[in-house]
Amino acid sequence: MANTFIEQIRGLHEDAERLERLIVKDYRQEGVKGHRERLSQNHRVRARLDKIQEVSRKLLRAYRDGEDECEARREEVAGLGGSDQTRVFATFYERLKEVRDYHRRFPVHDVTGPEDDSDALKEEPQVPFTGEEGLGRQYLTSLLDYLVTFYERTQPLAQLPRQLAKLEEELRAAFDAGTAPGWEDRGVGQAGATAEELGVDLDAFDSVDEVEIMGADRLKEALTALGLKCGGTTRQRAERLYAAKGRRLDELDPKLFSKGSALAAARDEAALAKRREAAWGACALEGKVARLGELLANVVSDTRGRIEKKQAQTYEEMLAELEEAEAEAGAGADEDEEEDEYIYNPLKLPLGWDGKPIPYWLYKLHGLNQEFKCEVCGNYSYWGRRAFERHFKEWRHVNGMRALGIPNTKDFYEGGGFNPETDEELEDAEGNVFNKKTYEDLRRQGLI
């Protein structure tokens, strides 16, 4: 019967409401255990949310002024209202004929019975994980193994196992204290939370009588938010809610929870311990991958730049680069003789990729004539501002900061020592401030 525009709009509203009911039923159903089933449930909900957004966009066009759909809806409503008095009965009988024709074509289409959503709730969505990724966890393990082997191959003296062992101790302490980023619930969800942490403030109430003043509707909302039973009289609801004041939800009587609540299924202490250990494993993997990502930040940046350069090259440039590489590989003994030749480099310029000094203008452009020393790295010298800024994430500086017990954050960058030539500031008679080197140059020239 969706041959009229208003009927189509009604059908869209019905679809949106049905999708909402399916989401609620999906979260309330029992037996959803394990990572695989929870992941499938989340993908089902995500697909329904996307469908709701699609339906809502269609409805928005039907109600927004200036849209063609909105004008069609207004014209049809005006026709139903009988603006043309001579067409009132004619319009009525036309609609009546449409209804009779529909039921004549579909005589067994009964819409009064309850909907059967069992198939929709058991639907297995196509999760875009490969077999190697193992639903997200195996991929993380493989990624960590690859990063560890790559770092050990590129930095054989960095003592990575000691760094990861110390990181694991720090992460374990933070995880047990509930301060690990993203794992504040220690993997048990809301079972270890209090009512106040879940947004239900009970500190203002000192007795059941005061809680009862909230009323039946507000009590029901609060109990539903905590996963507690919300039936019974107003007094019973108040007693049930007041029992959660100042206590963690896993300390409450299991009989207080509603049957479909996820918290009711998390009462077994052995099951909670198992969930915590599984969560700790994922937390440790994430922390190690993040730390290796910091240690390899420069490598990742250089790799990204190399890939972007290759993507910008034409086919002829790529062939020319390949031929040049093959020519270098086939040079053999000629290259060895060239390497033994003396290279004239009186300015001690850095060598480029071809083993020859870079142009002097490029040397000045990148500021490679400026020396920066870092006391944390044992007064190691870095030439150029870029190299100095990049070294804060390299292993030498990271190990030095860890040895001093200082977190290697941006707040402690540039703290590698005091250079009087650049850090000491002097003021002239007019109040202008210069660093010491600039001040001395201007004073010798008689400008100040």
Kinemage of the C-alpha trace (Angstrom):
@kinemage 1
@onewidth
@group {chain A} dominant
@subgroup {mainchain}
@vectorlist {calphas} color= white
{ca met a 1} P 0.000 0.000 0.000
{ca ala a 2} L 2.993 2.266 -0.397
{ca asn a 3} L 1.587 3.851 -3.556
{ca thr a 4} L 0.980 7.208 -1.819
{ca phe a 5} L 3.727 9.483 -0.597
{ca ile a 6} L 2.334 9.711 2.933
{ca glu a 7} L 2.261 5.922 3.137
{ca gln a 8} L 5.905 5.837 2.073
{ca ile a 9} L 6.782 8.305 4.841
{ca arg a 10} L 4.879 6.199 7.367
{ca gly a 11} L 6.809 3.132 6.190
{ca leu a 12} L 10.132 4.943 6.693
{ca his a 13} L 9.153 5.908 10.260
{ca glu a 14} L 8.187 2.314 10.921
{ca asp a 15} L 11.511 1.051 9.573
{ca ala a 16} L 13.452 3.410 11.843
{ca glu a 17} L 11.469 2.336 14.913
{ca arg a 18} L 11.869 -1.342 14.048
{ca leu a 19} L 15.635 -0.948 13.702
{ca glu a 20} L 15.777 0.756 17.096
{ca arg a 21} L 13.822 -2.112 18.674
{ca leu a 22} L 16.205 -4.623 17.082
{ca ile a 23} L 19.212 -2.825 18.587
{ca val a 24} L 17.627 -2.891 22.049
{ca lys a 25} L 16.703 -6.584 21.722
{ca asp a 26} L 20.196 -7.419 20.504
{ca tyr a 27} L 21.809 -5.851 23.569
{ca arg a 28} L 19.296 -7.477 25.918
{ca gln a 29} L 19.588 -11.009 24.589
{ca glu a 30} L 21.421 -13.527 26.721
{ca gly a 31} L 24.243 -15.824 25.717
{ca val a 32} L 26.475 -13.214 24.058
{ca lys a 33} L 29.863 -14.287 25.400
{ca gly a 34} L 33.363 -14.206 24.066
{ca his a 35} L 35.181 -11.796 21.810
{ca arg a 36} L 33.810 -13.223 18.553
{ca glu a 37} L 30.136 -12.980 19.554
{ca arg a 38} L 30.491 -9.473 20.987
{ca leu a 39} L 32.256 -8.356 17.827
{ca ser a 40} L 29.466 -9.782 15.651
{ca gln a 41} L 26.881 -8.051 17.836
{ca asn a 42} L 28.663 -4.695 17.485
{ca his a 43} L 28.774 -5.072 13.705
{ca arg a 44} L 25.043 -5.875 13.599
{ca val a 45} L 24.297 -2.755 15.635
{ca arg a 46} L 26.579 -0.646 13.459
{ca ala a 47} L 24.798 -1.828 10.282
{ca arg a 48} L 21.401 -0.961 11.787
{ca leu a 49} L 22.607 2.461 12.896
{ca asp a 50} L 23.808 3.154 9.349
{ca lys a 51} L 20.401 2.076 8.032
{ca ile a 52} L 18.647 4.385 10.530
{ca gln a 53} L 20.774 7.297 9.304
{ca glu a 54} L 19.891 6.491 5.709
{ca val a 55} L 16.157 6.375 6.534
{ca ser a 56} L 16.429 9.594 8.551
{ca arg a 57} L 18.013 11.427 5.628
{ca lys a 58} L 15.089 10.426 3.414
{ca leu a 59} L 12.601 11.626 6.043
{ca leu a 60} L 14.492 14.882 6.467
{ca arg a 61} L 14.033 15.653 2.786
{ca ala a 62} L 10.297 15.037 3.188
{ca tyr a 63} L 10.029 17.666 5.969
{ca arg a 64} L 12.607 20.249 4.909
{ca asp a 65} L 11.259 23.332 3.171
{ca gly a 66} L 12.344 23.747 -0.437
{ca glu a 67} L 12.769 20.037 -1.149
{ca asp a 68} L 10.691 18.364 -3.878
{ca glu a 69} L 9.625 15.635 -1.451
{ca cys a 70} L 8.332 18.251 1.005
{ca glu a 71} L 6.223 19.896 -1.691
{ca ala a 72} L 4.782 16.528 -2.738
{ca arg a 73} L 3.861 15.748 0.864
{ca arg a 74} L 2.109 19.098 1.293
{ca glu a 75} L 0.112 18.647 -1.904
{ca glu a 76} L -1.018 15.187 -0.818
{ca val a 77} L -1.984 16.415 2.647
{ca ala a 78} L -3.913 19.263 1.083
{ca gly a 79} L -5.769 16.753 -1.095
{ca leu a 80} L -6.713 14.695 1.983
{ca gly a 81} L -7.976 17.788 3.774
{ca gly a 82} L -10.694 18.370 1.199
{ca ser a 83} L -9.595 21.786 -0.060
{ca asp a 84} L -11.685 21.062 -3.157
{ca gln a 85} L -15.143 20.390 -1.703
{ca thr a 86} L -16.342 18.863 -4.935
{ca arg a 87} L -13.678 16.134 -4.706
{ca val a 88} L -14.098 15.104 -1.044
{ca phe a 89} L -16.215 11.993 -1.634
{ca ala a 90} L -14.436 11.144 -4.875
{ca thr a 91} L -11.056 11.172 -3.063
{ca phe a 92} L -12.482 9.098 -0.206
{ca tyr a 93} L -13.824 6.377 -2.488
{ca glu a 94} L -10.599 6.313 -4.494
{ca arg a 95} L -8.622 5.605 -1.311
{ca leu a 96} L -11.171 3.032 -0.190
{ca lys a 97} L -10.842 1.261 -3.529
{ca glu a 98} L -7.057 1.178 -3.152
{ca val a 99} L -7.362 -0.411 0.313
{ca arg a 100} L -9.788 -3.069 -0.924
{ca asp a 101} L -7.622 -3.868 -3.950
{ca tyr a 102} L -4.582 -4.282 -1.700
{ca his a 103} L -6.307 -6.717 0.655
{ca arg a 104} L -7.760 -8.590 -2.293
{ca arg a 105} L -4.243 -9.134 -3.679
{ca phe a 106} L -2.771 -10.037 -0.271
{ca pro a 107} L -5.562 -11.784 1.648
{ca val a 108} L -3.233 -13.596 4.108
{ca his a 109} L -0.988 -10.658 4.912
{ca asp a 110} L -1.642 -10.375 8.666
{ca val a 111} L 0.114 -7.416 10.307
{ca thr a 112} L -1.489 -7.783 13.738
{ca gly a 113} L 0.799 -10.573 15.049
{ca pro a 114} L 4.131 -10.009 16.824
{ca glu a 115} L 7.253 -9.797 14.725
{ca asp a 116} L 9.736 -12.660 14.778
{ca asp a 117} L 13.213 -11.114 15.081
{ca ser a 118} L 15.087 -14.309 15.970
{ca asp a 119} L 16.741 -14.598 12.562
{ca ala a 120} L 17.851 -10.965 12.587
{ca leu a 121} L 19.357 -11.342 16.076
{ca lys a 122} L 21.344 -14.418 15.005
{ca glu a 123} L 22.645 -12.866 11.815
{ca glu a 124} L 26.389 -13.290 11.281
{ca pro a 125} L 27.769 -10.141 9.616
{ca gln a 126} L 30.718 -10.304 7.258
{ca val a 127} L 33.509 -8.920 9.454
{ca pro a 128} L 36.348 -7.549 7.272
{ca phe a 129} L 39.175 -9.379 9.081
{ca thr a 130} L 41.536 -11.753 7.331
{ca gly a 131} L 42.433 -15.126 8.765
{ca glu a 132} L 45.860 -13.868 9.793
{ca glu a 133} L 44.319 -11.029 11.816
{ca gly a 134} L 42.365 -13.425 14.032
{ca leu a 135} L 39.515 -10.972 14.683
{ca gly a 136} L 41.909 -8.134 15.506
{ca arg a 137} L 44.090 -9.767 18.192
{ca gln a 138} L 46.281 -12.018 16.076
{ca tyr a 139} L 47.046 -9.028 13.875
{ca leu a 140} L 48.289 -7.070 16.907
{ca thr a 141} L 50.537 -9.957 17.962
{ca ser a 142} L 51.976 -10.306 14.455
{ca leu a 143} L 52.542 -6.550 14.271
{ca leu a 144} L 54.432 -6.577 17.571
{ca asp a 145} L 56.619 -9.504 16.472
{ca tyr a 146} L 57.466 -7.726 13.229
{ca leu a 147} L 58.332 -4.442 14.961
{ca val a 148} L 60.522 -6.227 17.518
{ca thr a 149} L 62.490 -8.104 14.870
{ca phe a 150} L 62.836 -4.971 12.734
{ca tyr a 151} L 64.063 -2.874 15.670
{ca glu a 152} L 66.564 -5.538 16.762
{ca arg a 153} L 67.909 -5.751 13.212
{ca thr a 154} L 68.311 -1.984 12.874
{ca gln a 155} L 69.401 -1.262 16.477
{ca pro a 156} L 71.299 -4.341 17.682
{ca leu a 157} L 72.776 -2.541 20.725
{ca ala a 158} L 69.574 -0.991 22.026
{ca gln a 159} L 68.754 -3.804 24.540
{ca leu a 160} L 65.110 -3.894 23.548
{ca pro a 161} L 64.123 -6.849 25.812
{ca arg a 162} L 65.100 -4.865 28.919
{ca gln a 163} L 63.098 -1.852 27.728
{ca leu a 164} L 60.008 -3.957 27.031
{ca ala a 165} L 60.320 -5.795 30.358
{ca lys a 166} L 60.427 -2.504 32.254
{ca leu a 167} L 57.526 -1.163 30.181
{ca glu a 168} L 55.490 -4.265 31.004
{ca glu a 169} L 56.065 -3.698 34.744
{ca glu a 170} L 54.901 -0.086 34.439
{ca leu a 171} L 51.856 -1.091 32.395
{ca arg a 172} L 50.927 -3.844 34.865
{ca ala a 173} L 50.997 -1.407 37.765
{ca ala a 174} L 48.878 1.100 35.836
{ca phe a 175} L 46.452 -1.631 34.715
{ca asp a 176} L 45.937 -2.947 38.259
{ca ala a 177} L 45.395 0.616 39.500
{ca gly a 178} L 42.875 1.311 36.740
{ca thr a 179} L 44.929 4.165 35.246
{ca ala a 180} L 46.056 2.506 31.988
{ca pro a 181} L 44.717 4.602 29.071
{ca gly a 182} L 41.690 2.890 27.576
{ca trp a 183} L 41.632 0.161 30.246
{ca glu a 184} L 40.281 2.042 33.252
{ca asp a 185} L 37.651 -0.683 33.768
{ca arg a 186} L 40.391 -3.393 33.678
{ca gly a 187} L 38.414 -5.297 31.075
{ca val a 188} L 35.379 -6.082 33.239
{ca gly a 189} L 33.167 -3.344 31.818
{ca gln a 190} L 30.858 -1.690 34.316
{ca ala a 191} L 31.023 -4.498 36.864
{ca gly a 192} L 33.716 -2.731 38.891
{ca ala a 193} L 32.140 0.737 38.679
{ca thr a 194} L 30.001 2.550 41.218
{ca ala a 195} L 26.650 4.199 40.648
{ca glu a 196} L 28.270 7.635 40.756
{ca glu a 197} L 30.775 6.647 38.060
{ca leu a 198} L 27.881 5.561 35.832
{ca gly a 199} L 26.147 8.929 36.113
{ca val a 200} L 23.689 8.150 38.948
{ca asp a 201} L 24.436 10.548 41.812
{ca leu a 202} L 23.212 9.176 45.149
{ca asp a 203} L 25.378 11.290 47.474
{ca ala a 204} L 22.557 13.787 48.031
{ca phe a 205} L 20.291 11.107 49.556
{ca asp a 206} L 20.654 9.895 53.139
{ca ser a 207} L 17.735 7.490 53.342
{ca val a 208} L 15.342 5.400 51.299
{ca asp a 209} L 12.565 7.902 52.022
{ca glu a 210} L 14.524 10.679 50.306
{ca val a 211} L 15.209 8.473 47.292
{ca glu a 212} L 11.504 7.605 47.073
{ca ile a 213} L 10.694 11.293 46.522
{ca met a 214} L 12.283 11.029 43.056
{ca gly a 215} L 9.151 9.349 41.754
{ca ala a 216} L 8.527 6.105 39.921
{ca asp a 217} L 9.645 7.291 36.468
{ca arg a 218} L 12.991 8.752 37.554
{ca leu a 219} L 13.672 5.718 39.742
{ca lys a 220} L 13.048 3.467 36.746
{ca glu a 221} L 15.486 5.443 34.609
{ca ala a 222} L 18.209 5.277 37.270
{ca leu a 223} L 17.713 1.549 37.864
{ca thr a 224} L 17.803 0.856 34.120
{ca ala a 225} L 21.080 2.774 33.794
{ca leu a 226} L 22.633 0.543 36.462
{ca gly a 227} L 21.192 -2.684 35.040
{ca leu a 228} L 19.027 -3.282 38.125
{ca lys a 229} L 15.456 -4.534 38.208
{ca cys a 230} L 13.018 -1.657 37.749
{ca gly a 231} L 9.719 -3.359 38.617
{ca gly a 232} L 7.687 -3.273 41.803
{ca thr a 233} L 6.303 -0.417 43.834
{ca thr a 234} L 7.977 2.960 44.191
{ca arg a 235} L 9.203 1.954 47.672
{ca gln a 236} L 10.798 -1.234 46.356
{ca arg a 237} L 12.500 0.670 43.559
{ca ala a 238} L 13.874 3.213 46.037
{ca glu a 239} L 15.256 0.462 48.300
{ca arg a 240} L 16.891 -1.234 45.324
{ca leu a 241} L 18.511 2.001 44.133
{ca tyr a 242} L 19.657 3.102 47.594
{ca ala a 243} L 21.418 -0.250 48.053
{ca ala a 244} L 23.857 0.813 45.296
{ca lys a 245} L 24.993 3.984 47.098
{ca gly a 246} L 28.757 4.036 47.672
{ca arg a 247} L 29.207 0.436 46.536
{ca arg a 248} L 30.602 -1.152 43.415
{ca leu a 249} L 28.046 -2.965 41.303
{ca asp a 250} L 29.919 -6.262 41.601
{ca glu a 251} L 29.391 -6.084 45.385
{ca leu a 252} L 25.595 -6.016 45.134
{ca asp a 253} L 23.289 -8.994 45.507
{ca pro a 254} L 22.971 -10.781 42.138
{ca lys a 255} L 19.196 -10.958 42.654
{ca leu a 256} L 18.976 -7.180 42.270
{ca phe a 257} L 20.065 -7.247 38.621
{ca ser a 258} L 17.659 -7.644 35.740
{ca lys a 259} L 17.782 -10.903 33.829
{ca gly a 260} L 19.154 -9.495 30.578
{ca ser a 261} L 21.762 -7.295 32.213
{ca ala a 262} L 25.384 -7.870 31.258
{ca leu a 263} L 26.382 -7.146 34.854
{ca ala a 264} L 24.311 -10.038 36.109
{ca ala a 265} L 26.335 -12.426 33.952
{ca ala a 266} L 29.618 -11.073 35.319
{ca arg a 267} L 29.131 -12.193 38.925
{ca asp a 268} L 31.386 -15.227 38.855
{ca glu a 269} L 34.745 -14.237 40.367
{ca ala a 270} L 36.595 -16.826 38.266
{ca ala a 271} L 34.995 -15.418 35.114
{ca leu a 272} L 35.932 -11.876 36.144
{ca ala a 273} L 39.541 -12.921 36.757
{ca lys a 274} L 39.645 -14.578 33.351
{ca arg a 275} L 38.316 -11.433 31.684
{ca arg a 276} L 40.882 -9.285 33.514
{ca glu a 277} L 43.761 -11.482 32.344
{ca ala a 278} L 42.512 -11.411 28.759
{ca ala a 279} L 42.207 -7.631 28.956
{ca trp a 280} L 45.712 -7.362 30.443
{ca gly a 281} L 47.116 -9.311 27.503
{ca ala a 282} L 45.552 -6.885 25.045
{ca cys a 283} L 46.708 -3.906 27.128
{ca ala a 284} L 50.300 -5.174 27.156
{ca leu a 285} L 50.262 -5.697 23.393
{ca glu a 286} L 48.922 -2.191 22.777
{ca gly a 287} L 51.494 -0.621 25.104
{ca lys a 288} L 54.440 -2.428 23.494
{ca val a 289} L 53.296 -1.583 19.968
{ca ala a 290} L 52.854 2.065 20.974
{ca arg a 291} L 56.350 2.207 22.521
{ca leu a 292} L 57.939 0.655 19.435
{ca gly a 293} L 55.987 3.124 17.330
{ca glu a 294} L 57.660 5.948 19.277
{ca leu a 295} L 61.116 4.401 18.902
{ca leu a 296} L 60.634 3.897 15.164
{ca ala a 297} L 58.918 7.241 14.514
{ca asn a 298} L 61.826 8.532 12.422
{ca val a 299} L 61.990 5.325 10.382
{ca val a 300} L 58.253 5.492 9.706
{ca ser a 301} L 58.539 9.152 8.692
{ca asp a 302} L 61.416 8.433 6.301
{ca thr a 303} L 59.590 5.437 4.853
{ca arg a 304} L 56.468 7.519 4.282
{ca gly a 305} L 58.535 10.169 2.536
{ca arg a 306} L 60.193 7.548 0.344
{ca ile a 307} L 56.824 6.073 -0.652
{ca glu a 308} L 55.359 9.500 -1.408
{ca lys a 309} L 58.379 10.259 -3.577
{ca lys a 310} L 57.922 7.022 -5.517
{ca gln a 311} L 54.230 7.722 -5.988
{ca ala a 312} L 55.045 11.134 -7.471
{ca gln a 313} L 57.579 9.702 -9.938
{ca thr a 314} L 56.700 9.072 -13.549
{ca tyr a 315} L 57.313 5.750 -15.226
{ca glu a 316} L 60.384 7.155 -17.010
{ca glu a 317} L 61.856 8.457 -13.734
{ca met a 318} L 61.359 5.099 -12.058
{ca leu a 319} L 63.087 3.345 -14.988
{ca ala a 320} L 65.957 5.823 -14.855
{ca glu a 321} L 66.374 5.258 -11.115
{ca leu a 322} L 66.313 1.495 -11.613
{ca glu a 323} L 68.926 1.677 -14.385
{ca glu a 324} L 71.122 3.863 -12.196
{ca ala a 325} L 70.877 1.354 -9.345
{ca glu a 326} L 71.763 -1.517 -11.675
{ca ala a 327} L 74.714 0.438 -13.046
{ca glu a 328} L 76.006 1.072 -9.531
{ca ala a 329} L 75.598 -2.601 -8.641
{ca gly a 330} L 77.482 -3.701 -11.788
{ca ala a 331} L 80.361 -1.265 -11.397
{ca gly a 332} L 82.193 -3.690 -9.069
{ca ala a 333} L 85.866 -3.015 -8.809
{ca asp a 334} L 85.578 0.389 -10.485
{ca glu a 335} L 83.553 1.636 -7.524
{ca asp a 336} L 86.129 0.358 -5.067
{ca glu a 337} L 88.825 2.269 -6.887
{ca glu a 338} L 86.730 5.434 -6.863
{ca glu a 339} L 86.052 5.073 -3.136
{ca asp a 340} L 89.778 4.843 -2.486
{ca glu a 341} L 90.331 8.114 -4.335
{ca tyr a 342} L 90.789 11.220 -2.184
{ca ile a 343} L 87.704 13.483 -2.054
{ca tyr a 344} L 88.511 17.192 -1.798
{ca asn a 345} L 86.341 18.551 1.023
{ca pro a 346} L 88.047 21.500 2.755
{ca leu a 347} L 84.816 22.735 4.384
{ca lys a 348} L 84.092 19.273 5.807
{ca leu a 349} L 80.631 19.213 4.303
{ca pro a 350} L 78.383 16.171 4.894
{ca leu a 351} L 78.428 13.534 2.171
{ca gly a 352} L 75.370 12.929 0.020
{ca trp a 353} L 73.919 9.670 -1.256
{ca asp a 354} L 76.587 9.492 -3.956
{ca gly a 355} L 79.455 9.727 -1.469
{ca lys a 356} L 80.345 13.283 -2.491
{ca pro a 357} L 80.011 16.497 -0.436
{ca ile a 358} L 76.631 18.178 -0.721
{ca pro a 359} L 76.491 21.708 -2.237
{ca tyr a 360} L 77.409 24.491 0.149
{ca trp a 361} L 74.129 26.360 -0.446
{ca leu a 362} L 72.200 23.235 0.610
{ca tyr a 363} L 74.466 22.940 3.635
{ca lys a 364} L 73.582 26.508 4.705
{ca leu a 365} L 69.900 26.139 3.786
{ca his a 366} L 69.368 23.264 6.229
{ca gly a 367} L 71.452 24.971 8.920
{ca leu a 368} L 73.957 22.100 9.052
{ca asn a 369} L 76.651 24.551 10.143
{ca gln a 370} L 74.900 24.977 13.513
{ca glu a 371} L 75.965 22.601 16.259
{ca phe a 372} L 73.554 21.512 18.992
{ca lys a 373} L 74.802 19.512 21.977
{ca cys a 374} L 72.606 17.453 24.287
{ca glu a 375} L 73.852 16.765 27.813
{ca val a 376} L 71.352 13.922 28.215
{ca cys a 377} L 73.069 12.149 25.304
{ca gly a 378} L 76.547 12.672 26.824
{ca asn a 379} L 77.224 16.010 25.051
{ca tyr a 380} L 76.701 14.312 21.710
{ca ser a 381} L 76.706 16.836 18.843
{ca tyr a 382} L 73.869 17.171 16.364
{ca trp a 383} L 74.370 19.279 13.256
{ca gly a 384} L 71.337 21.200 12.080
{ca arg a 385} L 68.074 22.055 13.787
{ca arg a 386} L 66.181 19.202 12.142
{ca ala a 387} L 68.605 16.537 13.331
{ca phe a 388} L 68.510 18.011 16.844
{ca glu a 389} L 64.701 17.939 16.999
{ca arg a 390} L 64.527 14.410 15.616
{ca his a 391} L 66.999 13.008 18.138
{ca phe a 392} L 64.515 13.434 21.028
{ca lys a 393} L 62.767 10.261 19.869
{ca glu a 394} L 65.917 8.299 19.070
{ca trp a 395} L 67.195 5.511 21.292
{ca arg a 396} L 70.175 7.445 22.694
{ca his a 397} L 68.035 10.258 24.104
{ca val a 398} L 65.226 7.914 25.162
{ca asn a 399} L 67.635 5.735 27.156
{ca gly a 400} L 69.261 8.789 28.719
{ca met a 401} L 65.923 10.209 29.898
{ca arg a 402} L 64.889 6.814 31.253
{ca ala a 403} L 68.177 6.524 33.155
{ca leu a 404} L 67.508 9.926 34.752
{ca gly a 405} L 63.957 8.893 35.657
{ca ile a 406} L 62.440 11.714 33.594
{ca pro a 407} L 59.478 11.095 31.259
{ca asn a 408} L 60.439 11.664 27.640
{ca thr a 409} L 57.650 14.119 26.789
{ca lys a 410} L 57.629 17.351 24.806
{ca asp a 411} L 57.698 19.317 28.069
{ca phe a 412} L 61.340 18.309 28.532
{ca tyr a 413} L 62.507 18.912 24.972
{ca glu a 414} L 65.175 21.570 24.425
{ca gly a 415} L 66.491 20.826 27.921
{ca gly a 416} L 69.857 19.554 26.770
{ca gly a 417} L 72.026 22.290 28.347
{ca phe a 418} L 72.777 26.028 28.400
{ca asn a 419} L 74.706 27.651 25.556
{ca pro a 420} L 75.820 31.195 26.488
{ca glu a 421} L 76.244 32.186 22.842
{ca thr a 422} L 72.591 31.535 21.983
{ca asp a 423} L 70.758 31.240 25.323
{ca glu a 424} L 72.199 34.241 27.196
{ca glu a 425} L 70.336 37.470 26.398
{ca leu a 426} L 71.570 41.070 26.666
{ca glu a 427} L 69.672 44.377 26.500
{ca asp a 428} L 70.870 47.603 24.890
{ca ala a 429} L 70.180 51.161 26.034
{ca glu a 430} L 66.929 51.332 24.063
{ca gly a 431} L 65.538 48.166 25.624
{ca asn a 432} L 66.110 45.842 22.634
{ca val a 433} L 66.980 42.275 23.654
{ca phe a 434} L 69.543 40.177 21.715
{ca asn a 435} L 71.359 36.929 22.377
{ca lys a 436} L 74.995 37.300 23.362
{ca lys a 437} L 76.468 36.503 19.955
{ca thr a 438} L 74.226 38.995 18.098
{ca tyr a 439} L 74.804 41.637 20.745
{ca glu a 440} L 78.588 41.350 20.467
{ca asp a 441} L 78.443 41.525 16.638
{ca leu a 442} L 76.298 44.686 16.681
{ca arg a 443} L 78.465 46.290 19.383
{ca arg a 444} L 81.682 45.711 17.406
{ca gln a 445} L 80.063 47.305 14.361
{ca gly a 446} L 79.106 50.341 16.443
{ca leu a 447} L 75.393 49.883 15.796
{ca ile a 448} L 74.512 49.798 19.502
